[in-house]
Amino acid sequence: GTIESAVTSRERVLAYPRLLAQALNCEVTGFDFSLTAEGKTWGPVSVKGAVFNEEVKDRIKETEPTNVKISITNIRVKCNGGDEISAKPINLEYNH
């Protein structure tokens, strides 16, 4: 499964903690994650690979799920063993 919409829920974000490259033979090699809630921003935290690390998952779990905004930026993708390229940022939000 995947998250198909920018408006989602905390449960879906935790259920699908992996970034998937849309192009064939490509993989996400890293990204920066930040979370804003209650007027405070946590991050950005640099993540290696395509999966949210435990620090990121714990922050999502610990944050009250009211008006939360997640920004995933500086997404790095490698295709066919070539050079890393940048992908468009992802912005998610949830209120439950």
Legacy VTK file of the C-alpha trace (Angstrom):
# vtk DataFile Version 3.0
C-alpha trace
ASCII
DATASET POLYDATA
POINTS 96 float
0.000 0.000 0.000
0.913 3.642 -0.335
-0.278 7.076 0.712
-2.128 8.507 -2.275
-3.109 11.930 -0.895
-1.334 14.823 0.828
-4.026 14.741 3.536
-3.687 11.524 5.494
-3.595 10.162 9.081
-0.872 9.355 11.583
-1.775 5.666 11.313
-1.227 5.657 7.526
2.088 7.524 7.826
3.320 4.929 10.344
1.908 2.025 8.297
3.791 3.121 5.147
7.135 4.537 6.378
9.017 3.934 3.106
9.613 6.279 0.187
9.201 4.579 -3.174
10.844 5.829 -6.350
8.297 6.096 -9.159
10.727 5.268 -11.964
11.807 1.706 -12.693
15.266 0.628 -11.529
15.492 3.561 -9.118
15.829 3.625 -5.347
15.636 6.334 -2.713
19.025 6.687 -1.031
18.134 9.351 1.531
15.974 12.335 2.480
15.423 15.033 5.111
12.370 14.788 7.376
10.743 17.541 9.424
7.489 17.726 11.351
5.556 20.810 12.445
2.881 20.684 15.141
1.564 23.153 17.717
3.633 25.916 16.092
6.929 24.083 16.647
9.107 22.447 14.009
11.223 19.375 14.688
13.974 18.689 12.186
15.052 18.486 9.550
16.596 15.122 10.320
18.686 13.463 7.634
17.618 9.867 6.939
19.770 7.377 5.031
17.910 4.963 2.783
14.207 4.946 1.967
12.656 4.039 5.355
11.829 6.330 8.282
14.365 5.619 11.029
13.334 4.947 14.642
13.932 8.572 15.659
11.459 9.766 13.012
8.867 7.071 13.843
9.118 7.846 17.560
8.606 11.583 16.925
5.495 10.848 14.837
4.117 8.577 17.593
4.872 11.090 20.378
3.374 14.137 18.629
-0.265 14.960 19.342
-1.992 14.287 15.994
-3.583 17.729 15.626
-2.740 19.904 12.611
0.508 18.062 11.887
2.524 18.919 8.788
5.300 16.656 7.521
7.884 17.832 5.007
10.140 15.366 3.229
12.774 17.298 1.313
16.182 16.811 -0.263
15.029 13.402 -1.540
17.931 11.652 -3.217
17.315 8.939 -5.820
19.762 6.690 -7.660
18.740 5.061 -10.948
20.482 2.157 -12.689
23.544 2.548 -10.486
24.160 6.066 -11.830
24.585 9.372 -10.076
22.179 10.530 -7.391
19.498 12.936 -8.531
17.001 14.995 -6.535
13.268 14.268 -6.435
10.432 16.679 -5.722
9.634 17.283 -2.032
6.659 15.575 -0.403
4.323 17.423 1.974
1.792 15.575 4.095
-0.641 16.715 6.752
-3.015 15.071 9.173
-5.401 16.048 11.935
-6.100 12.664 13.533
LINES 1 97
96 0 1 2 3 4 5 6 7 8 9 10 11 12 13 14 15 16 17 18 19 20 21 22 23 24 25 26 27 28 29 30 31 32 33 34 35 36 37 38 39 40 41 42 43 44 45 46 47 48 49 50 51 52 53 54 55 56 57 58 59 60 61 62 63 64 65 66 67 68 69 70 71 72 73 74 75 76 77 78 79 80 81 82 83 84 85 86 87 88 89 90 91 92 93 94 95
